């Protein structure tokens, strides 16, 4: 299930056995990615970065934090797959 960070924490309260995975990237990288897409105004990008800052503060409450490196999404995919595999075996 894909949830925002607060939804994830609420889900965990109901389903304690759930494994929460926070997908992260450095704020500067998030900014570059948003700018490169050309879909948002500068104000929208700043707003999204403020949300990301708040979400990063909550990330430590998740079971796992996985970095999503620029140019190598497969690394994050592999890490998430390993977490899921370990959780279900």
N, C-alpha and C positions, 0 to 999 in steps of 0.2 A: 504494500500500500504506500502510495506517495502522499505525504502530509506535510504541512508547514511545521515548523519546529514546535509550536505550542500544541498543535494537533497530535504530534508524535508523543509528547509528554502525557497528554490526556489519554491517548490510546494505551500507553504503558501502564497507566493507573488502573485501567479496566482489564488489560491483558498483561499481567506481570511477566509472563514468560516471553513476551515479544522482545525482539532484538532490534534496537534502534541504531540506524546507521546514518550519520551526518556526512553528507558529501560537501567538501569544502575546497576553497581556493583562496589564495591571498587577496585582500581587498584591491590591491593595485591591479592584479590580474583580472579580477571581476570587472573593474572599471574598463580596462583595455578591451575585454571581450564585448562589453555592452557598446562601447564606442565604435568598435569595428563593425558591428552589425548595422549601424546607421538607422536604427529603428526608433530611437528614443531621443528626446531633446536633452540638453544638458541638465535641465531641472529634473527630468524623469530619472536620469542616471544618478543624480545626487540623491534623490529619494530612494532609489533601489539600493544604493550603497549604505544609506542610513539603516534600512531594513536589514541588510546583510550584517552590519556591525552588531545590531541587536541579536540577530540569530547566532552569530559567532560567540556571543556571551553565554548563550544557552547550550551551545554544542557540548560543553563538558558534561552535561547531564545525560548525554547519549551514551550507548554502550560502546560505539566505535566511531572514530572520525577518520574518514578516508579523503585524502587529498586527490583532487582531480587536476593533474598537471596539464598545462598547455601543450598541445601537440601530441599528447600520449594518453588519450582517454582509455585505452586498453588497460593501462596500469590500474586505473580506478575500477574498471569493470572486473579485472582479475581479483583485486582485493575484495570487492563486494561479493563476488562469487565464492571466494574462500571463506568469508565470514558466514555466508548462508550455508555452505556445505558443512562447516563446523557446527552450526546451530542445529542442523537437522539430523546429524549422524548420531 
